Amino acid sequence: MDSFENSFLGGISNAFIEESIENLTEANPEYNKSYKEQRELEKKLSELKSRLSETDKNFIEKYENNIFIIRAAEQSWLYLQGYRDCVKFLKLFKVI
């Protein structure tokens, strides 16, 4: 795949993922509760980080950024793999 295809597919998959997360929030009260709790925990963490030295803050921010990058890559990859598996399944049963 070239850069355009990756960019295009990434944009489409991100839109589908966002819509799916919205549906998850509506359909799963436990997820919704945990999501709201996470927002409160983030506020507390931000408050705690403000008390740290610059070195410690930078360390934690680098850690958080790396986690974000890893999770975003995993999420996109899994979505794309699900799409590929769906196409294989549809071809197997001669739907497409």
N, C-alpha and C positions, 0 to 999 in steps of 0.2 A: 504494500500500500504506500502511496506517496503522501506527502505532507498534507495536501489538500484533503485527501480521503480521510486521513487520521483526524484532521481538524473537524471536518464535516461530521464524521461518525461520532467523534467525541462530543460535539455539540448536541447532536440528536440524542445520544445516549444520556447525556447529562439532563436534558429536558425530560426524558422518560423517567429517569431516576428521581428527579425532583417531584414529578407528578406521583410516582409510586410512593415516595416518602409522605406526601400529603395524604394519600389514601391510607397508608399505614397509621398515621396519626389519628385519623378518623376511625379506623377499624379496630385498633388495638389500644384499649385504655391503659394497659400496663406500659406500653411504649410511650404513650403520651405523658403519663405520670413521670416516668424516668427522664424523659426529655425536659420537662419543666424543672424537675429536680436538678438536672445537670446544669441548667441555666443559672440556678441559684448557687450551685457549687462553683461555677465559673466566676461569679461575682466575688465569692469568698476567697477563691484562689487569687484573683486579681488584687484583692486587698492585702492578702498575705505577701504576695510578690512585691508589693510596693514598699514593704519593710526590709527587703533584702538588699544586699550589696549589688552593685551593677554586675559584677562577675557572676554572682549566683542567679540574678534575674536573666542574664544573657544565656546561661547554661540551661535554665528551665525553658526559656523561649525557644532555644534551639531544639531541645527535646520535643517540645510541643509541635513545632513546625515539622520536624522529621516524622512524627506520628501522623500528622495531617497528610503529608505527602505520601506516606506509605498507604494509609487507608484510602486516599483518593485513587491511587494507582490500582489497589486491589479491587475497589468498587467498580471502577471502569473496566478492568480486565474481566471480572466475574460477569458483569453485564454483557460484555461482548461475547464471552464464552457461552453464556446462556443463549444469546442470539444465534451463534454458530450451531449449537446443539439443537436448537429448534429447527433450523434449516435442514440439518442432517436428518432429523426425525421426520420432517415433512417430505423429504426426498425418499427416505426409506419406505414410507407408506404411499409413495407416488402421488402425493397431494400437489407437489410442485415438480 
